[in-house]
């Protein structure tokens, strides 16, 4: 293990040092636009070495080095596509082309907003270099028949928080440097359900001197049983679900710092987390039994209260006897996962 770590860190230092030296001497000029898209070749090489060398001494370190470079190349490639760097001013393009069609549960509503501009005015405003942030307020009234609900957040880069309680089905207050958010809610009286989506509109979020102001503060009603899907490209996420009946939680993030606090309001909560290069802290009540399945290349982990029972498989000692359980599936690239019990 020590030899493998030495090969990884030593190899990285040698590679970056040589590239930097050759660039300083004007002996190397790499067109990264042509090179970066081919980062999966490193994974192919790692797999070939594993098949050829098996468990031979030193092969594990070389494979880990190639995987590390592949992860780094993939992240830089995606970041390079998203950020157009012009000195100290960056433009972050958030253009979600995925065809995520909303399910029509009978009634569809565009939620209330305090943004008085119509769509045409918004489009023209977003193309300008605005100094003032765009503020938005969105909500939907709670209806007695709603027993279960879905909440979907589609955010780009910024700071997002979800906590507290509201008498409405949901409330959200947003602030953005260049683009606004759009929200819609669908309800189904036959199924006693609702589906809420809060999505960043297409456009460019301006980043000046490395700072971004794009925030969403969200509150949900505590009565329904929730299925929550959070998609965040980069930034900070602070999500406190301890007072909510969260039956399913899915978190997808690229480069972010995520703090997630779970509760004990449902018999079984299923949590799926997919992270690229991120730091994830997951807080779980001590009274709740926890089972965790972990998959990924290079993950630093601190598993408080969980015992390893298999390869990438962890459990708390009270899992079998606990009346409330949390089952976590975690997949990370180059991440830090921290489990805390409270």
C-alpha positions in Angstrom: 0.0 0.0 0.0 2.8 2.4 0.9 4.6 1.6 -2.4 1.4 2.2 -4.3 0.9 5.6 -2.7 4.5 6.5 -3.4 4.1 5.7 -7.0 0.9 7.7 -7.3 2.2 10.9 -5.6 5.7 10.5 -7.0 4.4 10.0 -10.5 2.0 13.0 -10.3 4.9 15.2 -9.1 7.2 14.0 -11.8 4.6 14.4 -14.6 3.4 17.8 -13.6 6.9 19.0 -12.8 8.2 17.9 -16.3 5.3 19.6 -18.1 5.7 22.8 -16.1 9.5 22.9 -16.7 9.1 22.3 -20.5 6.4 24.9 -20.7 8.7 27.4 -18.9 11.5 26.7 -21.3 9.1 27.1 -24.3 9.9 23.6 -25.3 6.3 22.3 -25.0 3.1 23.8 -26.2 0.1 21.5 -25.7 -3.3 22.1 -27.3 -5.4 20.8 -24.4 -8.6 21.1 -26.4 -7.3 18.2 -28.5 -5.7 16.2 -25.6 -8.3 16.3 -22.8 -11.2 14.5 -24.6 -9.0 11.4 -24.8 -8.7 10.9 -21.0 -10.5 7.5 -21.1 -7.4 6.1 -22.8 -5.8 6.2 -19.3 -8.5 3.9 -18.0 -7.9 1.5 -20.9 -4.2 1.4 -20.1 -5.0 0.8 -16.4 -7.2 -2.1 -17.3 -4.6 -3.6 -19.7 -2.0 -3.4 -17.0 -4.3 -5.1 -14.5 -4.9 -8.0 -16.9 -1.3 -8.3 -18.0 0.5 -7.8 -14.6 -2.1 -9.2 -12.2 -0.8 -8.8 -8.7 2.8 -8.2 -9.6 4.6 -5.8 -7.3 4.3 -2.2 -8.4 1.4 -2.7 -10.8 -1.2 -1.5 -8.3 0.6 1.9 -7.9 0.9 2.4 -11.7 -2.8 1.5 -12.1 -3.8 3.9 -9.3 -1.7 6.6 -11.0 -3.4 6.1 -14.3 -6.8 6.2 -12.7 -6.0 9.4 -10.8 -4.8 11.1 -14.0 -7.9 9.9 -15.8 -10.2 11.3 -13.1 -8.3 14.6 -13.1 -8.4 14.7 -16.9 -12.1 14.0 -17.0 -12.9 16.8 -14.5 -10.6 19.3 -16.2 -12.2 18.4 -19.6 -15.7 19.0 -18.3 -14.7 22.1 -16.4 -12.9 23.4 -19.5 -16.1 23.0 -21.5 -18.2 24.8 -18.9 -15.9 27.7 -18.1 -14.7 30.2 -20.7 -11.9 32.0 -18.8 -11.3 35.6 -19.7 -8.9 37.1 -17.2 -10.7 37.5 -13.9 -14.2 37.2 -15.5 -15.6 33.7 -16.2 -18.8 32.7 -17.8 -20.5 29.5 -16.6 -22.9 28.2 -19.2 -25.7 26.1 -17.7 -27.6 24.6 -20.5 -29.5 21.5 -19.5 -30.3 19.7 -22.8 -31.5 16.6 -21.1 -35.1 15.9 -22.0 -36.4 15.5 -18.5 -40.1 15.7 -19.2 -42.2 16.5 -16.2 -44.8 13.8 -15.4 -48.3 15.2 -15.8 -50.2 14.2 -12.7 -53.4 15.9 -13.7 -52.8 19.6 -12.9 -49.8 21.6 -13.9 -48.9 25.0 -12.4 -46.2 27.5 -12.8 -45.4 28.5 -9.2 -45.8 32.0 -7.9 -42.7 34.3 -8.3 -42.1 37.9 -7.3 -40.2 38.4 -10.5 -42.5 40.7 -12.5 -40.7 40.6 -15.8 -42.3 38.5 -18.5 -40.4 35.9 -20.4 -39.3 38.2 -23.2 -38.1 40.8 -20.8 -36.2 38.2 -18.9 -34.4 36.9 -22.0 -33.3 40.4 -23.0 -32.2 41.2 -19.4 -30.1 38.0 -19.2 -28.1 38.9 -22.2 -26.9 42.1 -20.6 -24.1 42.6 -18.1 -26.1 43.1 -14.9 -24.6 44.3 -11.7 -27.7 43.7 -9.6 -28.7 40.2 -8.6 -32.0 38.6 -9.8 -34.2 37.7 -6.8 -36.9 35.2 -7.0 -39.6 33.8 -4.7 -41.5 30.6 -5.5 -44.1 28.6 -3.6 -47.1 26.3 -3.9 -49.9 26.0 -1.4 -50.2 22.8 0.6 -53.4 20.9 -0.1 -55.0 18.4 2.3 -55.0 15.5 -0.1 -51.2 15.5 -0.7 -49.7 12.5 1.2 -46.5 12.0 -0.9 -44.5 14.3 -3.0 -41.4 14.6 -5.2 -38.9 17.4 -5.2 -36.4 17.9 -8.0 -33.7 20.5 -7.9 -31.6 21.2 -11.0 -28.9 23.7 -10.2 -25.6 24.6 -11.9 -22.9 26.3 -9.8 -23.7 28.0 -6.5 -24.9 27.6 -2.9 -28.0 25.6 -2.1 -29.7 24.9 1.2 -32.8 22.9 2.2 -34.1 22.8 5.7 -36.9 24.0 8.1 -40.7 23.8 7.7 -43.3 25.7 5.9 -47.1 25.7 5.9 -47.0 25.6 2.1 -46.0 22.6 0.1 -42.7 24.2 -0.6 -41.1 27.6 -0.6 -37.9 28.8 -2.3 -36.0 32.1 -2.3 -33.3 32.5 -5.0 -30.6 35.0 -5.8 -28.5 34.8 -9.0 -26.0 37.0 -10.7 -27.3 36.6 -14.3 -30.1 33.9 -14.6 -33.2 33.2 -12.7 -34.9 30.0 -11.7 -38.2 28.4 -12.9 -40.5 26.3 -10.8 -43.5 24.2 -11.6 -45.7 21.9 -9.6 -47.9 19.0 -10.8 -50.6 17.4 -8.6 -52.6 14.2 -8.8 -55.7 14.0 -6.6 -56.3 10.3 -7.6 -52.8 9.4 -6.3 -52.7 12.0 -3.5 -49.4 13.2 -4.8 -47.5 16.2 -6.0 -44.3 16.8 -8.0 -42.2 20.0 -7.6 -39.3 21.1 -9.8 -37.0 24.0 -9.2 -34.7 24.5 -12.1 -32.1 27.1 -13.1 -33.0 28.7 -16.4 -30.6 28.5 -19.4 -28.0 31.3 -19.5 -24.6 32.3 -18.3 -23.8 32.8 -14.6 -21.1 35.4 -14.4 -18.2 34.7 -12.1 -16.1 37.7 -11.3 -12.7 37.4 -9.5 -13.5 33.8 -8.8 -16.7 34.6 -6.8 -20.2 33.5 -7.7 -23.5 34.6 -6.3 -26.1 32.0 -7.1 -28.2 30.8 -4.2 -31.4 28.9 -3.5 -32.9 28.6 0.0 -35.6 25.9 0.1 -38.2 24.9 2.7 -40.5 21.9 2.4 -43.7 20.9 4.2 -43.1 18.2 6.9 -46.4 16.3 6.3 -45.9 14.4 3.0 -43.5 11.5 2.4 -40.9 12.9 0.1 -38.8 11.5 -2.7 -36.0 14.1 -3.4 -33.6 14.4 -6.3 -30.8 16.9 -6.1 -28.6 17.7 -9.1 -25.8 20.2 -8.4 -22.9 20.9 -10.7 -20.5 22.7 -8.4 -20.5 24.7 -5.2 -21.9 24.2 -1.8 -24.9 22.1 -0.6 -26.3 22.3 2.9 -29.3 19.9 3.3 -31.0 19.2 6.6 -33.7 16.5 6.1 -33.9 15.5 9.8 -37.5 16.9 10.1 -38.8 15.5 6.8 -40.2 12.0 5.9 -37.6 11.3 3.2 -38.2 7.9 1.7 -35.8 8.3 -1.2 -33.0 10.6 -1.7 -30.7 10.9 -4.8 -27.8 13.4 -4.9 -25.7 13.9 -8.0 -22.8 16.4 -7.9 -19.6 17.2 -9.8 -17.3 19.4 -7.8 -19.0 20.4 -4.6 -18.9 20.4 -0.8 -22.0 18.6 0.5 -23.4 18.5 4.0 -26.4 16.1 4.4 -28.3 15.5 7.6 -30.8 12.6 7.7 -33.6 11.9 10.2 -35.6 9.0 11.6 -39.1 9.8 10.3 -39.6 6.7 8.0 -39.0 3.0 8.5 -36.5 2.7 5.7 -34.7 5.5 3.8 -32.8 4.8 0.5 -30.0 7.2 -0.3 -28.1 7.2 -3.6 -25.1 9.6 -3.9 -23.0 10.1 -7.1 -20.1 12.4 -6.7 -17.2 13.4 -9.0 -14.6 15.4 -7.1 -16.4 16.3 -3.9 -16.4 16.4 -0.1 -19.5 14.7 1.3 -20.5 14.7 5.0 -23.5 12.5 5.9 -25.0 12.8 9.4 -27.2 9.9 10.6 -29.0 9.5 14.0 -27.4 7.0 16.3 -30.8 5.2 16.8 -31.0 4.5 13.1 -29.3 1.4 11.6 -27.1 2.2 8.6 -25.9 0.1 5.8 -23.5 1.5 3.2 -22.3 0.2 -0.2 -19.4 2.2 -1.6 -17.9 2.1 -5.1 -15.2 4.3 -6.6 -11.6 4.7 -7.5 -10.0 6.9 -4.9 -12.2 7.8 -1.9 -11.0 9.1 1.4 -13.4 7.9 4.1 -14.2 8.3 7.8 -16.9 5.9 8.7 -17.9 6.7 12.2 -19.9 3.9 13.8 -19.8 1.7 10.7 -18.0 -1.6 10.6 -16.5 -3.1 7.4 -18.3 -6.4 6.6 -17.1 -6.8 3.0 -15.4 -5.1 0.1 -17.0 -1.6 0.0 -19.7 -2.8 2.4 -20.3 -1.3 5.8 -22.9 -1.7 8.6 -23.6 -0.3 12.0 -23.8 -2.8 14.9 -27.5 -2.0 15.4 -28.6 -2.5 11.8 -30.5 -5.7 12.3 -32.2 -4.6 15.5 -33.0 -1.0 14.7 -36.6 -0.1 13.9 -35.5 2.6 11.5 -32.9 2.0 8.8 -30.9 4.0 6.2 -29.4 2.2 3.2 -26.8 4.3 1.3 -25.3 3.6 -2.1 -22.3 5.8 -2.7 -20.3 6.1 -5.9 -17.4 8.5 -6.1 -14.5 9.4 -8.3 -12.0 11.4 -6.3 -14.0 12.2 -3.1 -13.9 12.5 0.6 -16.8 10.8 2.4 -17.4 11.5 6.1 -20.1 9.6 8.1 -21.1 11.2 11.4 -23.5 9.8 14.1 -25.6 12.3 16.2 
